[in-house]
Amino acid sequence: MIGVDKIEDIRKRARNGASVASIARDTGVSEPTVRKYLRARDLSERPPAVGRPPESPMLEPYAETIDSWLREDRRCWFKQRHTARRVFDRLVEEKGFEGSYSTVQRYVKRRREELSAELDAREAQGFLLLDWLPGECRVDFGQADFRVRGVVQRGHFLVVAFPHSNVGLAQVFWGETAELYSLIGQGVRGARNPG
């Protein structure tokens, strides 16, 4: 947005008979912007439109249930999260909800935004507090390219980390077989109970 003084300058030049192109060239403002401010009668910002109330009293008994589902969704892969439709269907099936879909949809949208803002506020502090108990582990399994004797090969890797004790295990495998999973189990048991 441009300043009020520039808008007044644009309008004054137009009243004096200047063309839109010359006003744009002289003020350094694009022609569509010049036209926009010449058409505008009132430059005051409009108050936000008042919409429907964000939630219905009919949802109050179910709010905690919906919130718990949405919080659990934060831990799921995004394709497995609840849609507003799925939340509505579950409420009807499991809780006997008799309200409308649009009521649930508005509530889910608002709560998702609020939960996301809460998460963003925690991340803005620069860290998330993770508390790991003894014996708990974090497992990552994936694929990567490895250079073996000058040849690039795609391998599968497994990383098991025990954050409480800061111990880890990393292993590369060249395929995904039943024997692989047996070896993984032996490796994890060996890491937990050495000797």
Backbone as numpy.savetxt, mean C-alpha at the origin, in Angstrom:
# Nx Ny Nz CAx CAy CAz Cx Cy Cz
-0.63 26.17 -9.16 -1.48 27.35 -9.16 -0.59 28.59 -9.16
-1.06 29.60 -9.86 -0.28 30.85 -9.92 -0.82 31.84 -8.91
-0.05 32.88 -8.65 -0.43 33.86 -7.63 -1.56 34.78 -8.09
-2.22 35.40 -7.12 -3.35 36.30 -7.40 -2.89 37.49 -8.22
-1.69 38.00 -7.95 -1.20 39.15 -8.71 -1.04 38.82 -10.19
-0.60 37.60 -10.49 -0.45 37.21 -11.89 -1.82 37.04 -12.55
-2.78 36.52 -11.79 -4.14 36.35 -12.33 -4.73 37.72 -12.66
-4.55 38.69 -11.76 -5.05 40.05 -12.02 -4.37 40.65 -13.24
-3.06 40.39 -13.40 -2.33 40.88 -14.57 -2.92 40.28 -15.85
-3.23 38.97 -15.82 -3.82 38.30 -16.99 -5.15 38.95 -17.33
-6.00 39.17 -16.32 -7.33 39.76 -16.56 -7.22 41.21 -17.07
-6.28 41.95 -16.51 -6.10 43.35 -16.93 -5.67 43.41 -18.40
-4.74 42.54 -18.78 -4.27 42.51 -20.17 -5.42 42.14 -21.11
-6.28 41.19 -20.67 -7.42 40.78 -21.50 -8.41 41.93 -21.65
-8.66 42.70 -20.58 -9.57 43.85 -20.66 -9.02 44.93 -21.60
-7.69 45.01 -21.68 -7.06 46.00 -22.57 -6.97 45.50 -24.00
-7.52 44.29 -24.28 -7.61 43.81 -25.65 -6.50 42.89 -26.10
-5.64 42.45 -25.22 -4.55 41.55 -25.61 -5.11 40.16 -25.92
-4.48 39.48 -26.86 -4.93 38.12 -27.22 -4.42 37.12 -26.18
-5.05 35.95 -26.17 -4.64 34.89 -25.23 -3.19 34.50 -25.48
-2.81 34.40 -26.76 -1.43 34.01 -27.09 -0.42 35.03 -26.58
-0.73 36.33 -26.76 0.23 37.35 -26.31 0.29 37.41 -24.78
-0.87 37.21 -24.12 -0.86 37.19 -22.65 0.00 36.03 -22.15
-0.18 34.87 -22.78 0.60 33.69 -22.37 2.09 33.94 -22.57
2.44 34.52 -23.71 3.85 34.77 -24.01 4.45 35.80 -23.05
3.71 36.86 -22.76 4.23 37.94 -21.90 4.30 37.54 -20.42
3.38 36.70 -19.97 3.34 36.35 -18.54 4.05 35.04 -18.23
4.37 34.25 -19.27 5.03 32.97 -19.04 4.09 31.89 -18.54
2.80 32.07 -18.81 1.78 31.10 -18.40 1.23 30.46 -19.67
0.90 29.18 -19.61 0.40 28.49 -20.80 -0.96 29.05 -21.22
-1.28 28.89 -22.51 -2.56 29.39 -23.02 -3.76 28.75 -22.34
-3.77 27.42 -22.11 -4.93 26.85 -21.41 -5.13 27.45 -20.01
-4.03 27.77 -19.33 -4.14 28.36 -18.00 -4.68 29.78 -18.10
-4.25 30.53 -19.11 -4.78 31.88 -19.31 -6.28 31.81 -19.55
-6.72 30.89 -20.43 -8.16 30.74 -20.70 -8.92 30.36 -19.43
-8.34 29.48 -18.63 -9.00 29.03 -17.40 -9.27 30.21 -16.47
-8.28 31.09 -16.29 -8.46 32.21 -15.37 -9.31 33.33 -15.97
-9.38 33.40 -17.29 -10.28 34.38 -17.90 -11.73 33.92 -17.79
-11.97 32.61 -17.82 -13.34 32.08 -17.68 -13.81 32.08 -16.23
-12.89 31.96 -15.28 -13.27 31.84 -13.86 -13.86 33.15 -13.36
-15.02 33.05 -12.70 -15.65 34.24 -12.13 -15.17 34.46 -10.70
-15.04 33.35 -9.97 -14.70 33.44 -8.55 -13.44 32.62 -8.31
-12.42 33.23 -7.73 -11.16 32.52 -7.50 -11.08 31.92 -6.10
-12.14 32.03 -5.33 -12.14 31.46 -3.99 -12.14 29.94 -4.09
-11.44 29.32 -3.15 -11.46 27.86 -3.13 -12.83 27.39 -2.69
-13.31 26.36 -3.36 -14.61 25.82 -3.01 -14.47 24.89 -1.81
-15.43 24.95 -0.91 -15.37 24.01 0.22 -15.58 22.59 -0.28
-15.01 21.61 0.41 -15.18 20.23 -0.04 -16.65 19.83 0.00
-17.04 19.02 -0.96 -18.42 18.56 -1.03 -18.72 17.69 0.18
-19.90 17.88 0.70 -20.31 17.08 1.85 -20.98 15.83 1.30
-20.38 14.69 1.60 -20.92 13.42 1.12 -21.79 12.76 2.17
-22.04 11.52 1.95 -22.82 10.75 2.91 -21.99 10.52 4.17
-22.66 10.23 5.27 -21.88 9.90 6.47 -21.01 8.69 6.21
-19.79 8.66 6.76 -18.83 7.61 6.41 -19.24 6.21 6.83
-20.07 6.09 7.85 -20.44 4.74 8.25 -21.84 4.74 8.83
-22.42 3.59 8.84 -23.77 3.41 9.32 -23.75 2.82 10.72
-24.72 3.19 11.57 -24.78 2.57 12.89 -25.00 1.07 12.80
-25.50 0.62 11.66 -25.73 -0.81 11.47 -24.42 -1.59 11.48
-23.31 -0.91 11.13 -22.01 -1.58 11.08 -21.30 -1.63 12.43
-21.73 -0.83 13.38 -21.02 -0.76 14.67 -20.75 -2.11 15.30
-21.73 -3.04 15.34 -21.44 -4.33 15.98 -20.41 -5.16 15.22
-20.18 -4.83 13.95 -19.28 -5.63 13.12 -17.94 -4.95 12.89
-17.78 -3.73 13.38 -16.57 -2.94 13.09 -15.31 -3.65 13.55
-15.32 -4.20 14.75 -14.12 -4.87 15.27 -13.75 -6.09 14.43
-14.76 -6.83 13.98 -14.52 -8.00 13.14 -13.89 -7.59 11.81
-14.47 -6.57 11.18 -13.93 -6.09 9.90 -12.51 -5.59 10.09
-12.28 -4.81 11.15 -10.93 -4.29 11.41 -9.92 -5.42 11.59
-10.32 -6.48 12.28 -9.38 -7.60 12.48 -9.06 -8.27 11.15
-10.06 -8.41 10.27 -9.80 -9.00 8.95 -8.84 -8.11 8.15
-9.05 -6.80 8.21 -8.19 -5.89 7.45 -6.77 -5.85 8.02
-6.63 -5.98 9.34 -5.29 -6.03 9.94 -4.58 -7.32 9.54
-5.30 -8.44 9.54 -4.71 -9.70 9.11 -4.28 -9.63 7.65
-5.06 -8.91 6.84 -4.73 -8.76 5.43 -3.38 -8.10 5.21
-2.96 -7.25 6.15 -1.67 -6.57 5.99 -0.52 -7.57 5.95
-0.74 -8.77 6.50 0.30 -9.80 6.53 0.21 -10.73 5.33
-0.85 -10.61 4.54 -1.08 -11.52 3.41 -0.53 -10.92 2.12
-0.29 -11.81 1.18 0.04 -11.38 -0.17 -1.13 -10.59 -0.70
-0.91 -9.50 -1.45 -1.99 -8.59 -1.80 -3.12 -9.25 -2.58
-2.82 -10.31 -3.34 -3.88 -10.98 -4.09 -4.78 -11.81 -3.19
-4.37 -12.05 -1.97 -5.16 -12.86 -1.05 -5.87 -12.02 0.00
-5.85 -10.72 -0.16 -6.50 -9.84 0.81 -8.00 -9.75 0.53
-8.72 -9.34 1.55 -10.17 -9.19 1.42 -10.50 -8.00 0.51
-11.40 -8.22 -0.41 -12.00 -7.10 -1.13 -13.21 -6.67 -0.32
-13.75 -5.51 -0.65 -14.96 -5.07 0.05 -16.08 -6.08 -0.18
-16.13 -6.65 -1.38 -17.16 -7.65 -1.68 -16.99 -8.88 -0.79
-15.75 -9.32 -0.62 -15.51 -10.50 0.22 -15.85 -10.22 1.68
-15.53 -9.02 2.16 -15.89 -8.64 3.52 -17.41 -8.68 3.68
-18.12 -8.12 2.71 -19.58 -8.12 2.76 -20.12 -9.55 2.76
-19.61 -10.39 1.86 -20.08 -11.78 1.78 -19.83 -12.52 3.08
-18.66 -12.33 3.68 -18.36 -13.01 4.95 -19.26 -12.52 6.07
-19.53 -11.22 6.10 -20.43 -10.70 7.13 -21.82 -11.32 7.01
-22.30 -11.43 5.78 -23.63 -12.02 5.57 -23.63 -13.49 5.96
-22.60 -14.23 5.48 -22.55 -15.68 5.74 -22.27 -16.00 7.20
-21.29 -15.34 7.78 -20.82 -15.73 9.11 -21.52 -14.99 10.25
-21.96 -13.76 10.00 -22.50 -12.94 11.09 -23.97 -12.58 10.91
-24.56 -12.95 9.76 -25.97 -12.62 9.53 -26.21 -11.14 9.29
-25.24 -10.44 8.74 -25.35 -9.00 8.46 -26.49 -8.75 7.46
-27.28 -7.71 7.71 -28.43 -7.41 6.85 -28.32 -6.05 6.18
-27.18 -5.39 6.29 -27.00 -4.08 5.68 -26.66 -4.19 4.21
-26.39 -3.04 3.60 -26.10 -3.00 2.17 -24.60 -3.14 1.89
-24.32 -3.54 0.66 -22.93 -3.67 0.23 -22.23 -2.31 0.25
-22.92 -1.24 -0.20 -22.28 0.07 -0.28 -21.86 0.58 1.10
-22.62 0.23 2.13 -22.25 0.62 3.49 -20.93 -0.03 3.89
-20.81 -1.32 3.59 -19.57 -2.05 3.89 -18.43 -1.50 3.05
-18.70 -1.24 1.79 -17.67 -0.75 0.87 -17.08 0.58 1.36
-17.94 1.51 1.78 -17.45 2.80 2.29 -16.63 2.62 3.56
-17.09 1.75 4.44 -16.37 1.52 5.70 -14.99 0.90 5.43
-14.95 -0.11 4.55 -13.69 -0.79 4.24 -12.71 0.21 3.62
-13.19 1.04 2.72 -12.30 2.02 2.07 -11.70 2.97 3.12
-12.57 3.49 4.00 -12.10 4.44 5.02 -11.13 3.77 5.98
-11.42 2.57 6.44 -10.56 1.88 7.40 -9.23 1.50 6.77
-9.24 1.08 5.51 -7.97 0.76 4.84 -7.06 1.98 4.82
-7.64 3.14 4.51 -6.84 4.37 4.47 -6.29 4.70 5.86
-7.12 4.53 6.89 -6.67 4.81 8.25 -5.59 3.84 8.70
-5.77 2.56 8.40 -4.76 1.56 8.78 -3.46 1.80 8.03
-3.58 2.18 6.77 -2.39 2.48 5.98 -1.66 3.70 6.55
-2.42 4.71 6.97 -1.80 5.91 7.57 -1.09 5.56 8.87
-1.69 4.66 9.67 -1.04 4.23 10.91 0.29 3.54 10.60
0.28 2.67 9.60 1.50 1.95 9.22 2.54 2.93 8.69
2.11 3.89 7.85 3.05 4.87 7.32 3.67 5.70 8.43
2.88 6.03 9.46 3.41 6.82 10.59 4.48 6.03 11.33
4.26 4.72 11.50 5.27 3.90 12.18 6.52 3.78 11.32
6.34 3.60 10.00 7.50 3.47 9.12 8.26 4.80 9.02
7.56 5.92 9.18 8.21 7.22 9.11 9.21 7.40 10.24
9.05 6.65 11.32 10.01 6.72 12.41 11.33 6.07 12.02
11.36 5.36 10.91 12.60 4.78 10.42 12.80 3.32 10.77
11.92 2.75 11.54 12.08 1.34 11.88 10.75 0.76 12.32
10.66 -0.53 12.25 9.54 -1.27 12.82 10.10 -2.17 13.89
9.50 -2.19 15.02 9.97 -3.00 16.12 9.60 -4.46 15.87
10.60 -5.32 15.75 10.38 -6.76 15.58 10.89 -7.46 16.82
10.06 -8.30 17.37 10.41 -9.01 18.60 10.42 -10.50 18.28
11.58 -11.13 18.37 11.72 -12.55 18.05 12.03 -13.32 19.32
11.26 -14.35 19.56 11.50 -15.20 20.72 12.56 -16.24 20.39
13.24 -16.79 21.38 14.23 -17.84 21.11 13.57 -19.02 20.39
14.26 -19.54 19.38 13.76 -20.68 18.63 12.91 -20.31 17.44
12.45 -19.07 17.34 11.68 -18.66 16.17 12.64 -18.36 15.03
12.20 -18.68 13.82 13.08 -18.42 12.67 12.30 -17.74 11.56
13.05 -17.16 10.66 12.52 -16.53 9.47 13.09 -17.29 8.29
12.25 -17.69 7.35 12.70 -18.51 6.22 12.38 -17.78 4.93
13.37 -17.67 4.05 13.17 -17.11 2.72 13.66 -18.12 1.71
12.87 -18.34 0.68 13.22 -19.29 -0.36 12.99 -18.60 -1.69
13.94 -18.67 -2.59 13.77 -17.99 -3.86 14.70 -18.52 -4.92
14.79 -17.79 -6.02 15.65 -18.16 -7.13 16.59 -17.00 -7.44
17.77 -17.36 -7.90 18.74 -16.34 -8.31 19.70 -16.97 -9.31
20.38 -16.13 -10.05 21.40 -16.61 -10.99 22.74 -16.63 -10.28
23.46 -17.76 -10.44 24.77 -17.94 -9.82 25.78 -18.26 -10.92
26.99 -17.75 -10.76 28.05 -18.05 -11.71 28.86 -19.22 -11.15
28.83 -20.36 -11.86 29.54 -21.57 -11.44 30.51 -21.93 -12.55
31.81 -21.87 -12.23 32.88 -22.16 -13.20 32.70 -21.36 -14.49
32.31 -20.10 -14.35 32.17 -19.21 -15.49 30.85 -19.30 -16.22
29.97 -20.19 -15.79 28.68 -20.36 -16.45 27.57 -19.87 -15.50
26.66 -19.07 -16.02 25.56 -18.58 -15.20 24.46 -19.64 -15.17
24.07 -20.03 -13.94 23.02 -21.03 -13.77 21.98 -20.48 -12.80
20.72 -20.84 -13.05 19.65 -20.45 -12.14 19.59 -21.47 -11.03
19.69 -21.00 -9.79 19.63 -21.87 -8.63 18.54 -21.44 -7.67
18.16 -22.35 -6.81 17.17 -22.08 -5.77 17.93 -21.90 -4.46
17.59 -20.89 -3.71 18.30 -20.69 -2.45 17.33 -20.69 -1.28
17.88 -21.06 -0.16 17.13 -21.09 1.09 17.95 -20.34 2.13
17.31 -19.42 2.82 17.95 -18.71 3.91 17.07 -18.88 5.14
17.65 -19.44 6.20 16.95 -19.60 7.47 17.70 -18.75 8.48
17.00 -17.82 9.11 17.63 -16.93 10.08 16.92 -17.07 11.42
17.72 -17.12 12.48 17.20 -17.13 13.85 17.55 -15.76 14.44
16.68 -14.77 14.27 17.02 -13.40 14.65 17.34 -13.20 16.13
16.73 -13.97 17.01 16.98 -13.77 18.44 18.46 -14.01 18.77
19.01 -15.07 18.18 20.42 -15.40 18.46 21.36 -14.92 17.36
20.81 -14.31 16.31 21.60 -13.80 15.20 22.40 -14.90 14.51
21.78 -16.07 14.34 22.40 -17.20 13.66 21.63 -17.44 12.38
22.33 -17.83 11.32 21.65 -18.07 10.06 22.25 -19.21 9.29
21.49 -19.68 8.31 21.92 -20.77 7.44 21.50 -20.38 6.03
22.41 -20.51 5.07 22.09 -20.25 3.68 22.56 -21.43 2.85
21.74 -21.85 1.90 22.08 -23.01 1.08 21.53 -22.79 -0.33
22.31 -23.20 -1.34 21.88 -23.15 -2.73 21.58 -24.56 -3.19
20.47 -24.74 -3.90 20.07 -26.03 -4.46 19.84 -25.83 -5.96
20.06 -26.89 -6.72 19.94 -26.78 -8.16 18.60 -27.29 -8.68
17.69 -27.64 -7.80 16.36 -28.08 -8.22 15.42 -28.11 -7.04
14.14 -28.32 -7.33 13.14 -28.43 -6.28 12.60 -29.86 -6.31
13.05 -30.67 -5.38 12.62 -32.07 -5.32 12.23 -32.42 -3.89
11.65 -33.61 -3.71 11.28 -34.06 -2.37 12.53 -34.21 -1.50
13.63 -34.67 -2.10 14.88 -34.81 -1.34 15.35 -33.45 -0.82
15.12 -32.44 -1.60 15.50 -31.09 -1.20 14.81 -30.71 0.10
13.51 -30.94 0.17 12.78 -30.56 1.38 13.20 -31.40 2.57
13.59 -32.64 2.33 14.10 -33.48 3.41 15.42 -32.91 3.93
16.30 -32.49 3.00 17.58 -31.89 3.40 17.36 -30.58 4.17
16.37 -29.82 3.72 16.08 -28.56 4.41 15.69 -28.85 5.85
14.81 -29.83 6.04 14.39 -30.19 7.39 15.55 -30.63 8.25
16.46 -31.43 7.67 17.63 -31.88 8.43 18.53 -30.70 8.78
18.68 -29.78 7.84 19.54 -28.62 8.08 19.00 -27.73 9.18
17.69 -27.52 9.17 17.08 -26.68 10.20 17.19 -27.35 11.56
16.93 -28.66 11.60 17.06 -29.37 12.88 18.50 -29.32 13.37
19.46 -29.45 12.43 20.87 -29.40 12.81 21.28 -28.03 13.31
20.70 -26.98 12.71 21.02 -25.62 13.15 20.46 -25.35 14.54
19.31 -25.94 14.84 18.70 -25.73 16.16 19.38 -26.56 17.23
19.83 -27.78 16.84 20.43 -28.71 17.82 21.81 -29.13 17.34
22.80 -28.26 17.34 24.12 -28.64 16.82 24.76 -29.72 17.68
25.53 -30.59 16.99 26.30 -31.60 17.70 25.55 -32.84 17.79
